[in-house]
Structure formats: structure tokens, C-alpha cells
């Protein structure tokens, strides 16, 4: 089940992200696997802003989550993580669909995200969900700033791309 994240979910979100990050070791991205999740206070900010969702198990325990920003008037996926025990079951897709619904209700015409170009569960996965790569020359100022911040954090160790998926506004 997908629902809005609650303040009491915040403590488990880093656990999910760390578990989801372990697979990056398999492709040689150990530093990504060891990257620290956002601090709890920042995650709580997303929850309070109504831009955080969780997928839950049958006992309503979070097993995946998504955080959404607004960048240059467009909904932007800041983070999506699925615990590996719940991977490959459509959980990530359901979270992205929830974000797309929110985006449409708030007047956005697209969802954007940044991701690794060649990691199978990154850009190729998002392409299957309807995202396409935005060429560097077409990036908005906000998306360029995100890419610059990612580079300073060392995320450019493998090629990264910005992707976009159209959303129908429904105000």
C-alpha cells in the first residue's frame, strides 16, 4: 500500500535507503553504497510538506519511500529507495505513480530525477517507466544546480543523467 509518510516513519527511512544502497557494491560503486541518507530533520521536512510517501507491508511498516522536491516549478524526485526484500514487485513504480499524481494535482507538467546512466536499476529502469533523458543543454537552472551539488558529493564517478516524465496537470 502507498500512503503519505508520517513523522513516525522517519526513523526507518534511512534503514531502507542503506539496505537499498548495498546493491551498488555489485557494480563497483562502494562509495554510493556507503553514502549517508539525508538527516532525519530534512526527511521530516518532506513529510511535513506533504511530499514524502511510503510503501508499506501488510502491517503498515514502511518498506520503501520517495521524497519529492519542486525544482523550477516541476516535481523532482529527490530520493526513491526500496528495501531489497521488497524489490522487483512494482513498489518503486507505485511510489513514482503517487508522485506523478501529486505533481499533476499541483500543476506540474513533468517529473524529473537524476540517476546513473548505466546502472540497470537506474536510468534503464526509469526509461521503462516513461522517463527520457534531458540533454545537458536543455537543463533548467535548478537542475543544473542539482547536478553541480551531485558532482561535489562525488556522484559523478559514473555517468549521470537527468530524466523527465510527462505529467498531465489536474488543478
Secondary structure, DSSP 8 states (H G I E B T S, - for coil): -EEE--GGGHHHHHHHHHHHHGGGGGGT-HHHHT-----HHHHHHHHHHT-EEEEE-TTS-EEEEEEEEEETTEEEEEEEEE-GGGTTSSHHHHHHHHHHHHHHHTT-SEEEEEEESS-TTTHHHHHHTT-EEE-GGG--HHHHHHHHHHHHTTGGGS-EEEEEEE-----
